[in-house]
Amino acid sequence: MSQETVLFTDDYKKCIERMDIIRQEHFETVSALIGDGYLLPQNQDGLFQREHFESFVFSYGKAVYYSAFTPSKDVRYTALHHINAKAVDLYERRTDYLINDLREMLKNKYLVMIAAGSRARKTSLAKVLSEEGIGTIVPDEETVELLHGHVYLLEGTLHRGFEYVDEKLAFITLKDRVSKRAKPKKSKKSMDLFTDLKVGDYVVHDIHGVGRYTGVEQLVIDQVKKDYLKIVYKGGDVLYLPVNQLDLIQKYIGPESNTPKVNSLGGKEWTKAKSRVKESLREIAEELVKLYAKRQALEGFAFSKDTVWQNQFEEAFPYDETDDQIKCIEEIKKDMESGQVMDRLLCGDVGYGKTEVALRAMFKAVMDGKQVAYLVPTTILAQQHYDNFTLRFEGFPVNVDMLSRFRSKEQQTKIVKALEKGQVDIIVGTHRLLSQDIKFKNLGLLVIDEEQRFGVEHKEKVKKDFAGVDVLTLTATPIPRTLHMSLSGIRDISVIEDPPEERHPVRTYVLEHDEQVIKDAVYREVARGGQVFYLFNRVKGIESKQKELSDLLPGVRVGVAHGQMQEKKLEDRMNSFLKGEYDVLLCTTIIESGLDMPNVNTLIIENADRMGLAQLYQIRGRVGRSNRIAYAYITYKKDMSLTAIAEKRLEAIREFTDFGSGFKIAMRDMELRGTGNLLGYEQHGHIDIVGYDTYCKLLDQAVREVKGEEPAKPPLETMVDISVNAYIDEGYVENESTRIELYKKIAAVSDKKDVEDILDELIDRFGDVPEETNNLIRIALLRKMANDIGLKSVERKSRHIVMSFGNMDSKVFSRMGKLAVPFKGRFLFDAGKKPALSLKISDMEEGTILSEVEKLIGLLHDA
């Protein structure tokens, strides 16, 4: 290429990382081919070297580097230009969000362009916006002058919309059809939260081991078109996995810094690796079994069934409980009434109503004459919970008190004596509750709020001092070790996945610190009667920052709060903010835990690169706790080159904005920080080899063997192949990650209601459902019904559909008589060693075969 050529590099650091991965894969593939005698050893270094690439890039006089963050010192540049840009929502199925944002943009004289997708969607959107009083311009084929203060509708889509703040330019893309109704979709299993899959991710297949996912490919086999996930293994071997078998793979979860070893397809390497890991887990399994036995031997208190007062207390809750809240309450009450010591983890996203679930367990304990300790990490949170609990228990004979540094020494002495005498039913407190002088008369329940905020020393003290007491732990972002324990069966886990009604995800922007953006954000929040958290996590210099903000924001009242303030002053400052006497609270991370201030709906974080991922997520959860749309501005110092880990943390907090992201955050944090030492044993290497999910499965197997139990039977896998075109066409859903998300939803259908929900969603987002996609959904339900009746396969073989049983019970056998009339002379049952049903299809039209199989399996399935 000519030296006059301008070279554009999109994220140089990621280009280098990708080159390293390609080189590693090439090395493994070529090594395997050399070992098998197909290549000579001198072919090993035939790939382009990293040094050659760097020399090639930097030799150009005209080169432009694009980067989401300030480039590292590895990149040599002569000038640095900042583009003040923000990502824009996709507005999936939410026209109301779009309309609100358009009104705001037009008020600020923005030039707005909307890529509406197809011509039909463009026309439909123009009509919807017109009804809302928003005029639009639809350019024809002639050149049109673009003017600020107008909205232009275009055909086509972008991957993601963007906003150039300084230029007052916004480009919005609507990949999906927008709708005024938005039905929240609930995941079938919380474990689905761990399986977000992107091209280039490593995956673990139950049988074949670790491979690399390279995308979705459409293949035509025997004149039938279907979609397959392409997974590349060692030596370049490829596995094409049908999309209806997504449950056979899991995303590889291991330390981010470690590239996993890719296994050979069909080799014994994966089986041997699992055996080695399982053997090393035996010692841990023995330790776990001792823990099990210790817990079983502890005789807990069997609480009574619910009282009339319990019902009255629960009915006094001013909101409708979500289905998950009700489920979690039932699980906790069952534990409490069992007589066995409870150790349950309650995990729910920030603002999902964990505290109300805990309150009902607390009331139940008090009704049986037991005391409750509610342990919180911060003084401010203790005060807020104390105030809320006092109001919630008003009208019931429940005495609530608080122990923290907000209480004087005299008050603390009095409360400690009252606790020992049993005069306090519920005590809310910080780690002060773990002091030597604290004695309870009849403690029955310990609730720990935000477990990750307590150190190992505090947790060990809890184990020792509260043995035999029911323990309920609340958390939004479970620490990795807690996840280990929960998923390995040492602790029971309850999950709240449903967001409360009328709650919106927090709109999150990750950007370099920019005074104009800060100014606009604060004034916009104050103008709508709201308040702002401004997080500046250094006590030294916080007073100077207050003056700086006051100068930047004339007319805005800025208050300061931090953990080193004198107790009374801090309490007064927080109360003043609650009463609306300040517009902005300039604070440290004291706001991190549990604070519930519905009027605060804008958050600004300075130097966010210095914070952990789970911490950022918790802090962001302090806003968006009402029916208003909330905003979070996660900023880092201008022109600062971030570390790779800091970049990944900030990318993750920007990515995980949806409801229920707490588990995702914990898993991503595990990737970034490593998995920790389970029960003090070094296990990093083993998790690196097999990935987190397989590690947990192997640990469970080892525990069962040590206990002398039968190994858990693997669930019956059902395969359906009846030669019907079944896929989601690119023309219908363009984005590959969206197709994967839909394939996962379709694979998880369990009944006709699920099918109706998915069809509604598809029509709502993408328009009428094509026949091939409808077939895919029908086959997913057919597979579930076939699995329910014990079928391991439903296959087309020449002129028959053969349905082979993996296990068969008498109920299914007794229903065979139902087939006699509708399928007279067309079905045959083989009751031999391998029971199977055969349906003759030679006299059927191709378009009716799927319906006939559905009908037959439906008769065997329904009682």
C-alpha positions in Angstrom: 0.0 0.0 0.0 1.0 3.6 -0.6 2.4 5.7 2.2 -0.4 8.1 1.4 -2.9 5.4 2.5 -4.7 6.3 5.7 -4.8 3.2 8.0 -7.7 3.0 10.5 -7.3 0.7 13.5 -10.4 -0.1 15.6 -9.2 -0.7 19.2 -5.5 -1.5 18.8 -5.2 -3.3 22.1 -8.0 -5.7 21.2 -6.5 -6.3 17.8 -3.3 -7.4 19.5 -5.2 -9.6 21.9 -7.1 -11.2 19.0 -3.8 -11.8 17.1 -2.3 -13.5 20.2 -5.4 -15.8 20.4 -5.1 -16.6 16.6 -1.4 -17.4 17.0 -2.1 -19.7 19.9 -4.8 -21.6 18.0 -2.6 -21.8 15.0 0.3 -23.2 17.1 -2.0 -25.9 18.6 -3.5 -26.8 15.2 0.0 -27.0 13.5 1.5 -28.9 16.4 -1.3 -31.5 16.1 -0.7 -31.8 12.3 3.1 -32.1 12.8 2.5 -34.8 15.5 0.3 -36.8 13.0 3.0 -36.4 10.3 1.0 -34.1 8.0 3.3 -31.2 8.2 7.1 -30.6 8.6 8.4 -28.9 11.8 9.5 -25.8 9.9 5.9 -25.0 9.2 5.4 -24.1 12.9 6.4 -20.4 12.6 4.6 -19.7 9.3 2.1 -17.2 10.8 2.5 -13.4 10.7 4.5 -12.3 13.8 3.1 -9.8 16.3 6.3 -7.7 15.9 5.7 -7.6 12.1 2.1 -6.3 12.7 3.3 -3.6 15.1 6.0 -2.5 12.6 3.4 -2.5 9.8 1.0 -0.3 11.8 3.5 2.2 13.2 5.3 2.6 9.8 2.4 4.6 8.4 2.5 8.3 8.5 -1.3 8.6 8.3 -2.9 6.3 10.9 -6.0 6.7 13.0 -6.7 4.7 16.1 -10.2 4.3 17.5 -10.4 3.4 21.1 -13.2 3.4 23.7 -10.7 4.4 26.3 -7.4 6.5 26.3 -4.8 4.4 24.4 -2.0 2.7 26.4 1.6 3.7 26.0 2.0 0.8 23.5 0.3 3.0 20.9 2.5 5.8 19.5 0.4 8.8 18.4 1.1 12.5 17.8 -2.3 13.9 18.7 -5.3 12.8 20.8 -8.8 13.9 19.9 -11.7 13.3 22.3 -15.2 12.7 20.9 -17.7 13.3 23.6 -20.0 10.4 22.6 -22.6 8.3 24.4 -24.4 5.1 23.5 -28.1 5.4 22.8 -30.8 2.9 23.9 -32.1 0.4 21.4 -35.6 1.1 22.8 -36.7 -2.5 22.5 -40.5 -2.5 22.6 -40.6 0.8 24.5 -41.9 3.7 22.4 -42.5 5.7 25.6 -38.8 5.8 26.3 -38.1 6.9 22.8 -40.7 9.7 22.9 -39.4 11.1 26.2 -35.8 11.2 24.8 -36.9 12.8 21.5 -38.7 15.5 23.4 -35.6 16.2 25.5 -33.3 16.2 22.4 -35.6 18.5 20.4 -35.8 20.9 23.4 -32.0 21.1 23.3 -32.0 21.6 19.5 -30.5 18.3 18.5 -30.2 16.9 15.0 -31.8 13.4 15.3 -31.6 10.7 12.8 -33.6 7.4 13.3 -32.7 4.2 11.4 -36.2 2.6 11.6 -35.4 -0.6 9.8 -37.7 -1.4 6.9 -39.9 1.0 4.9 -43.0 -0.3 6.6 -41.6 0.3 10.1 -40.5 3.8 9.1 -44.0 4.6 8.0 -45.5 3.1 11.2 -43.1 5.0 13.4 -43.8 8.3 11.7 -47.5 7.8 12.5 -46.8 6.9 16.1 -44.6 9.9 16.7 -47.0 12.2 14.9 -49.8 11.2 17.3 -47.5 12.2 20.1 -46.9 15.7 18.6 -43.4 14.9 17.3 -43.0 15.9 13.7 -40.6 13.9 11.5 -39.0 14.4 8.1 -38.8 11.4 5.7 -36.1 12.2 3.1 -36.8 11.1 -0.4 -34.0 10.1 -2.8 -33.0 13.7 -3.4 -30.3 15.3 -1.2 -31.8 16.9 1.9 -30.2 19.5 4.1 -30.0 18.2 7.7 -30.9 20.8 10.3 -30.7 20.8 14.1 -34.0 20.8 15.9 -35.5 18.2 13.6 -36.0 14.4 13.5 -35.2 12.5 10.3 -36.5 8.9 9.6 -34.3 6.6 7.5 -34.4 3.0 6.4 -31.8 0.5 7.5 -30.2 -0.2 10.9 -26.9 0.2 12.8 -25.5 -2.1 15.4 -26.0 0.5 18.1 -27.1 4.2 18.2 -24.8 7.0 19.4 -25.0 10.6 20.5 -22.3 13.2 19.9 -22.9 15.6 22.8 -20.8 18.5 21.7 -22.2 18.5 18.2 -25.8 17.9 19.4 -26.1 15.0 17.0 -28.0 11.7 17.8 -28.3 8.7 15.6 -30.9 6.2 16.9 -31.3 2.7 15.6 -34.5 0.6 16.0 -33.5 -2.9 15.2 -36.7 -4.2 16.8 -40.2 -3.0 16.3 -41.2 -0.6 19.1 -44.4 -1.0 21.0 -46.2 0.8 23.9 -46.6 -2.4 25.8 -43.6 -4.1 27.3 -44.0 -7.5 28.9 -41.1 -8.3 31.2 -39.8 -11.7 30.4 -38.6 -14.0 33.1 -35.7 -16.4 32.8 -36.7 -20.1 33.2 -33.6 -20.8 35.4 -31.3 -18.4 37.2 -28.4 -20.4 35.7 -29.4 -19.0 32.3 -28.0 -15.7 33.5 -24.5 -17.2 33.2 -24.6 -18.1 29.5 -24.3 -14.9 27.6 -22.5 -16.0 24.4 -20.5 -14.0 22.0 -18.5 -14.9 18.9 -14.9 -15.8 20.1 -16.0 -17.0 23.6 -14.8 -20.4 24.8 -17.5 -22.9 25.6 -17.6 -26.3 27.4 -19.5 -29.2 25.8 -20.5 -31.9 28.2 -19.0 -34.6 26.0 -16.3 -32.9 23.9 -14.8 -30.4 26.3 -13.5 -26.9 25.7 -13.8 -25.4 22.2 -14.2 -21.9 20.8 -17.6 -20.6 19.5 -17.2 -18.9 16.2 -20.8 -18.1 15.2 -24.1 -19.4 13.9 -24.0 -21.2 10.5 -27.0 -22.3 8.4 -26.6 -25.7 6.8 -28.7 -27.7 4.4 -28.6 -31.4 5.2 -30.9 -33.9 3.3 -32.7 -30.8 1.8 -33.6 -29.5 5.3 -32.3 -26.1 6.4 -31.3 -25.5 10.0 -29.1 -23.3 12.1 -26.1 -24.7 14.0 -23.5 -23.3 16.4 -20.0 -23.7 15.0 -17.5 -24.7 17.7 -13.8 -25.1 16.7 -11.7 -27.7 18.6 -8.0 -28.5 18.6 -6.5 -29.1 15.2 -9.2 -27.1 13.5 -11.9 -29.8 13.9 -15.4 -28.4 13.9 -18.5 -29.4 15.8 -21.8 -28.2 14.4 -24.3 -28.1 17.3 -28.0 -27.9 16.5 -29.5 -24.7 18.1 -32.1 -26.8 19.9 -29.3 -28.5 21.8 -27.9 -25.3 23.4 -28.3 -26.9 26.8 -25.4 -29.2 26.1 -22.9 -26.3 26.3 -22.0 -23.7 28.9 -19.9 -20.6 28.4 -16.4 -21.2 29.8 -15.9 -19.3 33.1 -12.4 -19.0 34.3 -9.8 -16.3 35.0 -9.8 -13.6 32.3 -6.0 -13.6 32.2 -5.9 -17.3 31.3 -6.7 -18.7 27.8 -8.1 -22.2 28.3 -6.6 -25.2 26.6 -8.8 -26.3 23.7 -9.6 -30.0 23.7 -9.5 -32.5 20.8 -12.8 -33.4 19.3 -13.6 -37.0 20.0 -10.4 -37.6 21.9 -9.9 -39.0 25.5 -8.2 -35.8 26.6 -11.4 -34.2 28.1 -12.4 -37.4 29.9 -8.9 -37.7 31.5 -8.9 -34.0 32.5 -12.2 -34.4 34.2 -11.0 -37.5 36.0 -7.8 -35.6 37.3 -9.9 -32.7 38.6 -12.4 -35.0 40.2 -9.7 -37.0 42.0 -8.2 -33.7 43.4 -11.7 -32.8 44.6 -12.0 -35.8 46.9 -10.3 -34.1 49.8 -12.5 -31.1 49.5 -15.6 -33.4 49.2 -14.6 -35.1 52.5 -14.4 -31.6 54.2 -17.8 -30.7 52.7 -19.4 -33.9 54.0 -18.2 -33.0 57.5 -19.8 -29.6 57.1 -23.0 -31.3 56.0 -22.9 -33.7 59.0 -22.3 -30.9 61.4 -25.2 -28.9 60.1 -27.5 -32.0 60.2 -26.5 -32.7 63.8 -27.4 -29.1 64.8 -30.9 -29.2 66.1 -32.6 -25.9 65.3 -35.8 -24.4 66.5 -39.0 -25.5 64.7 -41.0 -22.3 64.3 -44.8 -22.5 64.3 -47.1 -22.1 61.3 -48.2 -18.6 60.4 -50.4 -16.8 63.0 -53.3 -14.4 62.3 -51.0 -11.5 63.1 -48.5 -12.8 60.6 -51.2 -12.7 57.9 -52.2 -9.2 59.0 -48.6 -8.0 58.9 -48.1 -9.3 55.4 -51.4 -7.8 54.1 -50.2 -4.4 55.4 -47.5 -4.4 52.7 -48.5 -1.5 50.5 -47.3 -3.1 47.2 -48.1 -6.2 45.2 -45.5 -8.9 45.8 -43.8 -10.3 42.8 -44.1 -14.1 42.1 -40.5 -14.6 43.1 -40.9 -12.8 46.4 -43.8 -15.1 47.3 -41.7 -18.1 46.3 -38.8 -17.0 48.4 -41.0 -16.3 51.4 -42.4 -19.8 51.2 -38.9 -21.4 50.9 -37.7 -19.5 54.0 -40.7 -20.3 56.1 -40.4 -23.9 55.2 -36.8 -23.9 56.4 -37.8 -22.1 59.6 -40.6 -24.6 60.4 -38.4 -27.7 59.6 -36.5 -27.9 62.9 -33.2 -28.0 61.0 -30.9 -25.0 61.2 -31.4 -22.7 58.2 -28.5 -21.3 56.2 -30.1 -19.7 53.2 -28.8 -17.1 50.7 -31.4 -14.7 49.3 -30.1 -13.2 46.1 -32.0 -10.5 44.2 -31.0 -7.4 42.2 -30.8 -4.1 44.0 -34.3 -2.8 44.7 -36.0 -6.1 44.2 -37.6 -6.3 47.6 -35.2 -8.6 49.6 -35.8 -6.6 52.7 -39.6 -7.2 52.7 -38.9 -10.9 52.4 -36.6 -10.7 55.4 -39.1 -8.7 57.4 -41.7 -11.5 57.1 -39.2 -14.0 58.4 -38.3 -11.7 61.2 -41.9 -11.2 62.2 -42.4 -15.0 62.2 -39.5 -15.4 64.6 -40.7 -12.7 67.0 -44.2 -14.3 67.0 -42.6 -17.4 68.5 -40.9 -15.4 71.2 -37.5 -15.4 69.5 -35.1 -12.4 69.1 -33.8 -11.3 65.7 -30.4 -9.7 64.9 -30.2 -7.7 61.6 -26.5 -7.2 60.7 -25.6 -4.4 58.3 -22.3 -3.1 57.0 -22.7 0.6 57.6 -24.0 3.0 60.2 -26.1 4.9 57.7 -27.8 1.8 56.5 -28.5 0.7 60.1 -30.2 4.0 60.8 -32.3 3.8 57.6 -33.4 0.2 58.3 -34.2 1.1 61.9 -36.5 3.9 60.8 -38.1 1.7 58.1 -38.6 -1.3 60.5 -40.1 0.9 63.2 -42.7 2.2 60.7 -43.3 -1.3 59.2 -43.9 -2.9 62.6 -46.1 -0.1 63.9 -49.3 -1.4 65.5 -47.8 -4.8 66.3 -46.1 -5.8 69.7 -42.6 -5.7 68.3 -39.8 -3.7 70.0 -37.1 -2.6 67.5 -33.8 -0.9 68.4 -30.5 -0.1 66.9 -26.8 -0.5 67.9 -24.3 1.7 66.0 -22.0 4.7 66.4 -25.1 6.9 66.0 -26.0 5.8 69.6 -24.2 7.4 72.6 -22.3 5.1 75.0 -25.0 5.5 77.6 -27.7 4.5 75.0 -25.6 1.5 73.9 -25.1 0.2 77.5 -28.9 0.4 78.0 -29.7 -1.4 74.8 -27.1 -4.2 75.5 -28.8 -4.8 78.9 -32.3 -4.8 77.3 -31.1 -7.4 74.8 -29.8 -9.7 77.4 -33.1 -9.4 79.3 -35.1 -10.1 76.2 -36.8 -6.7 76.1 -35.6 -6.0 72.5 -37.2 -8.2 69.8 -35.3 -7.0 66.8 -31.9 -5.3 67.0 -30.5 -3.6 63.9 -26.7 -3.0 64.0 -23.3 -2.9 62.4 -20.4 -5.2 63.4 -21.0 -3.8 66.9 -23.5 -6.7 67.2 -20.5 -9.0 67.1 -18.8 -7.5 70.2 -18.0 -9.6 73.2 -20.5 -7.7 75.5 -23.5 -8.6 73.3 -25.7 -11.4 74.7 -29.1 -12.4 73.7 -31.8 -14.0 75.8 -33.3 -16.1 73.1 -31.9 -15.4 69.6 -33.7 -17.3 66.8 -32.8 -15.6 63.6 -29.8 -13.7 62.2 -30.2 -11.7 59.0 -27.0 -10.5 57.3 -27.4 -7.7 54.8 -24.8 -7.5 52.0 -22.5 -10.3 53.1 -19.7 -9.3 50.7 -19.1 -6.2 52.8 -18.0 -8.2 55.9 -14.5 -9.5 56.2 -13.4 -13.1 56.8 -12.9 -12.4 60.5 -16.4 -11.2 61.0 -17.8 -14.2 59.1 -15.9 -16.6 61.2 -17.2 -15.0 64.3 -20.8 -15.3 63.0 -20.2 -19.0 62.4 -18.8 -19.5 65.9 -21.2 -17.2 68.0 -24.4 -18.0 66.1 -24.2 -21.8 65.7 -27.6 -23.3 65.9 -29.3 -20.0 64.9 -31.2 -19.7 61.6 -29.2 -17.5 59.2 -30.6 -15.6 56.3 -28.1 -13.7 54.1 -29.2 -11.0 51.6 -27.1 -10.0 48.7 -27.4 -8.5 45.2 -23.9 -9.5 44.0 -22.9 -12.7 45.6 -19.1 -13.0 46.1 -17.6 -15.8 44.1 -17.0 -18.1 47.2 -20.6 -17.6 48.2 -21.7 -18.6 44.7 -19.5 -21.7 45.0 -21.1 -22.7 48.2 -24.7 -22.1 47.0 -24.3 -23.9 43.8 -22.5 -26.8 45.4 -25.3 -27.4 47.8 -23.7 -26.3 51.0 -26.1 -23.5 51.4 -29.6 -23.2 50.1 -30.3 -20.3 47.7 -33.4 -18.4 46.8 -33.5 -16.0 43.9 -35.7 -13.0 43.2 -35.6 -12.4 39.4 -38.8 -10.4 38.9 -38.3 -6.6 39.0 -41.0 -4.6 40.8 -43.8 -3.0 38.7 -43.0 0.3 36.9 -39.2 0.0 37.6 -36.9 1.0 34.8 -33.2 -0.1 34.1 -30.7 2.6 35.0 -29.3 4.3 31.8 -25.6 3.9 32.2 -22.9 6.0 30.5 -19.2 5.3 30.8 -17.1 8.3 29.7 -14.1 10.5 30.4 -14.8 13.1 33.0 -16.4 16.1 31.3 -17.7 19.2 33.2 -20.3 20.0 30.6 -21.8 16.5 30.8 -21.8 16.7 34.6 -23.4 20.2 34.4 -26.2 19.0 32.0 -26.9 15.9 34.1 -27.2 17.7 37.4 -29.4 20.5 36.1 -31.7 18.1 34.3 -32.2 16.1 37.5 -32.8 19.2 39.6 -35.2 20.6 37.0 -37.5 17.6 37.5 -37.4 17.9 41.3 -34.9 15.1 41.8 -31.6 14.8 43.6 -28.1 13.6 42.7 -25.4 11.4 44.3 -21.9 12.6 43.3 -19.4 10.0 44.4 -15.9 11.2 45.1 -14.1 8.5 47.0 -11.4 10.5 48.8 -12.0 12.2 52.1 -8.9 14.2 51.6 -9.9 16.9 49.1 -13.6 16.4 49.3 -14.1 19.9 50.7 -12.2 21.4 47.7 -14.4 19.2 45.4 -17.5 20.7 47.1 -16.3 24.3 46.2 -15.4 23.2 42.7 -19.0 21.8 42.2 -20.6 24.8 43.8 -18.7 27.1 41.3 -19.6 24.8 38.4 -23.3 24.6 39.4 -24.6 28.0 40.5 -27.9 27.7 42.3 -27.4 24.0 43.2 -27.1 23.1 46.9 -24.2 20.7 47.5 -23.9 18.8 50.7 -21.0 16.6 51.9 -21.1 13.2 53.6 -18.3 10.7 54.4 -17.5 8.1 56.9 -14.9 10.1 58.9 -17.5 12.8 59.9 -18.6 13.0 63.5 -21.6 10.8 64.1 -24.1 13.5 64.9 -23.0 15.6 62.0 -23.2 12.7 59.5 -26.7 11.7 60.8 -27.9 15.3 60.5 -26.4 15.7 57.0 -28.1 12.5 55.7 -31.4 13.6 57.2 -31.1 17.0 55.6 -30.5 15.4 52.2 -33.5 13.1 52.8 -35.7 16.2 53.5 -34.5 17.8 50.2 -32.4 20.5 51.8 -29.6 19.6 49.4 -29.8 18.9 45.6 -26.5 17.1 45.4 -24.8 14.8 48.0 -21.1 14.8 47.4 -20.1 11.6 49.2 -17.7 8.6 49.5 -18.8 4.9 49.2 -20.8 5.2 52.4 -23.9 5.2 50.0 -22.9 1.8 48.7 -25.1 -0.5 50.8 -28.8 -0.7 50.7 -29.8 3.0 51.0 -33.3 3.6 49.6 -33.8 7.2 48.5 -36.4 7.1 45.6 -36.0 10.8 44.9 -32.3 10.3 43.9 -32.2 9.3 40.3 -28.9 10.6 38.9 -25.5 9.2 40.0 -22.1 10.6 39.0 -19.0 8.6 39.9 -15.5 10.2 39.6 -12.4 7.9 39.1 -14.6 4.8 38.6 -11.6 2.9 37.3 -10.3 2.6 40.9 -13.4 0.6 42.0 -14.3 -3.1 41.8 -17.0 -4.3 39.5 -19.4 -5.5 42.2 -18.9 -2.3 44.1 -19.8 -0.2 41.0 -22.9 -2.3 40.5 -24.0 -1.9 44.1 -23.5 1.9 44.0 -25.4 2.2 40.7 -28.2 0.4 42.5 -28.7 3.4 44.8 -30.6 5.1 41.9 -33.5 4.0 39.9 -35.6 2.9 42.9 -38.8 4.7 41.8 -40.9 4.8 38.6 -38.6 7.5 37.2 -35.9 6.8 34.6 -32.5 7.0 36.4 -29.1 7.9 35.0 -25.6 6.8 36.0 -22.5 8.6 34.7 -19.4 6.4 35.3 -16.4 8.6 34.7 -12.6 8.3 34.7 -9.9 10.9 34.4 -9.4 12.6 31.0 -6.4 11.4 28.9 -5.7 8.6 31.4 -4.6 5.2 30.1 -6.6 2.5 31.9 -5.3 -0.9 32.9 -6.8 -3.9 31.0 -8.7 -5.0 34.1 -10.1 -1.5 34.7 -11.3 -1.3 31.0 -13.0 -4.7 31.3 -14.7 -3.6 34.6 -16.1 -0.4 33.0 -17.2 -2.3 29.8 -19.0 -4.8 32.1 -20.9 -2.1 34.1 -21.9 -0.5 30.8 -23.0 -3.9 29.4 -25.0 -5.2 32.3 -27.8 -2.7 32.7 -30.7 -5.0 32.4 -32.8 -6.1 35.4 -31.4 -9.2 37.2 -27.8 -8.5 36.3 -26.4 -9.2 39.9 -25.6 -12.9 39.1 -24.0 -11.8 35.8 -21.9 -9.3 37.6 -20.7 -11.9 40.1 -19.7 -14.3 37.3 -17.9 -11.6 35.3 -16.2 -10.5 38.5 -15.1 -14.2 38.9 -13.6 -14.1 35.4 -11.7 -10.9 36.2 -10.5 -11.7 39.8 -10.3 -15.5 39.6 -12.5 -17.9 41.6 -10.9 -17.8 45.0 -9.9 -20.7 47.1 -12.9 -22.9 48.0 -12.6 -23.9 51.7 -9.0 -22.7 51.7 -7.8 -25.2 49.0 -6.0 -23.9 45.9 -8.3 -24.7 43.1 -7.4 -22.1 40.4 -5.7 -24.6 38.1 -8.5 -27.1 38.2 -11.1 -24.5 37.3 -8.8 -23.2 34.5 -8.8 -26.7 33.0 -12.6 -27.6 33.0 -14.3 -24.2 33.6 -16.5 -23.2 36.5 -19.7 -25.0 35.6 -18.0 -28.4 35.1 -15.9 -27.9 38.2 -19.2 -27.5 40.2 -20.7 -30.6 38.7 -17.5 -32.7 39.4 -17.5 -31.4 43.0 -21.1 -32.5 43.4 -20.2 -36.0 42.1 -17.2 -36.2 44.5 -19.4 -35.3 47.4 -22.0 -37.9 46.5 -19.3 -40.6 46.2 -17.8 -39.7 49.7 -21.4 -39.9 51.1 -21.8 -43.3 49.6 -24.8 -42.1 47.5 -25.6 -43.3 44.0 -24.3 -40.8 41.4 -27.0 -38.5 40.1 -28.6 -39.9 37.0 -27.9 -37.6 34.0 -31.2 -36.1 32.8 -32.7 -37.8 29.7 -31.6 -35.9 26.6 -34.2 -36.0 23.8 -33.3 -35.5 20.2 -35.9 -34.5 17.6 -35.1 -34.8 13.9 -38.1 -35.0 11.6 -36.7 -33.2 8.5 -38.5 -29.9 8.8 -37.0 -26.5 8.0 -36.6 -24.9 11.4 -34.5 -21.8 11.9 -34.5 -18.0 12.5 -33.6 -16.3 9.2 -31.1 -13.4 9.2 -33.6 -11.4 7.2 -36.1 -11.7 10.1 -33.7 -11.1 13.0 -30.4 -9.5 11.8 -28.3 -9.4 14.9 -26.6 -12.8 15.7 -26.5 -12.3 19.5 -30.3 -11.5 19.5 -30.9 -14.7 17.5 -28.8 -16.7 20.1 -30.9 -15.1 22.9 -34.1 -16.1 21.1 -32.8 -19.6 20.4 -32.2 -20.0 24.2 -35.7 -18.8 25.0 -37.2 -21.2 22.4 -35.2 -24.1 23.7 -36.5 -23.5 27.2 -40.3 -23.6 26.4 -42.2 -26.0 28.6 -45.8 -25.5 27.8 -48.3 -23.8 25.4 -48.3 -20.6 27.5 -44.5 -20.3 26.9 -45.1 -20.7 23.1 -47.8 -18.0 23.1 -45.4 -15.6 25.0 -42.6 -16.2 22.5 -44.9 -15.8 19.5 -46.2 -12.5 21.1 -42.7 -11.3 21.6 -41.6 -12.2 18.1 -44.6 -10.5 16.4 -44.1 -7.5 18.7 -40.4 -7.1 17.9 -39.9 -8.3 14.4 -43.3 -8.7 12.7 -45.2 -11.8 11.5 -43.4 -15.1 12.3 -42.1 -17.0 9.3 -43.1 -20.7 8.9 -39.5 -21.9 9.6 -39.3 -20.0 12.9 -42.8 -21.2 13.8 -41.6 -24.8 13.1 -38.6 -24.2 15.4 -40.9 -23.2 18.3 -43.3 -26.2 17.6 -40.4 -28.6 17.6 -39.0 -27.1 20.9 -42.4 -27.8 22.6 -42.6 -31.3 20.9 -39.1 -32.1 22.3 -40.2 -31.0 25.9 -43.4 -33.2 25.6 -41.4 -36.1 24.2 -38.9 -35.8 27.1 -41.7 -35.8 29.6 -43.0 -39.2 28.4 -39.5 -40.7 28.4 -38.6 -40.5 24.7 -34.9 -40.2 23.9 -35.3 -39.7 20.2 -37.9 -38.8 17.6 -36.4 -39.4 14.1 -37.5 -39.6 10.6 -36.3 -42.9 9.0 -37.3 -43.3 5.4 -41.1 -43.8 5.5 -41.5 -43.8 9.3 -41.1 -41.5 12.3 -39.4 -43.7 14.9 -39.9 -42.7 18.6 -37.4 -44.6 20.9 -37.9 -44.6 24.7 -35.1 -44.0 27.1 -37.4 -44.8 30.0 -41.0 -45.5 30.0 -43.6 -45.7 32.8 -46.9 -47.6 33.1 -49.0 -44.4 32.6 -47.6 -43.8 29.1 -48.1 -47.5 28.3 -51.7 -47.3 29.4 -52.4 -44.4 27.1 -51.3 -46.4 24.0 -55.0 -47.3 23.6 -55.8 -43.7 22.7 -53.8 -44.1 19.5 -55.9 -46.9 18.1 -58.6 -44.9 16.4 -56.8 -41.7 15.1 -53.8 -43.7 14.0 -55.5 -47.0 13.0 -53.1 -49.1 10.9 -50.4 -46.5 10.9 -48.5 -47.0 14.2 -46.6 -50.0 15.6 -45.3 -50.4 19.1 -42.2 -52.6 19.8 -42.1 -53.6 23.4 -38.7 -55.3 23.2 -35.5 -54.4 25.0 -35.5 -51.0 23.4 -39.2 -50.0 23.3 -40.1 -47.8 20.4 -43.1 -46.4 18.5 -43.2 -46.3 14.7 -45.5 -44.0 12.8 -46.0 -44.7 9.1 -45.8 -41.4 7.0 -45.5 -42.7 3.5 -49.1 -41.7 2.7 -48.9 -38.3 4.4 -48.2 -34.9 2.7 -44.9 -33.3 3.8 -46.7 -30.3 5.4 -48.8 -32.5 7.7 -46.1 -34.7 9.2 -45.1 -32.4 12.1 -48.8 -31.9 13.0 -49.4 -35.7 13.1 -46.3 -36.3 15.3 -47.5 -33.5 17.6 -50.9 -35.1 17.8 -49.5 -38.6 18.6 -47.1 -37.4 21.3 -49.8 -35.1 22.7 -52.2 -38.0 23.2 -49.5 -39.9 25.1 -48.5 -36.8 27.1 -51.8 -35.5 28.4 -53.6 -37.5 31.0 
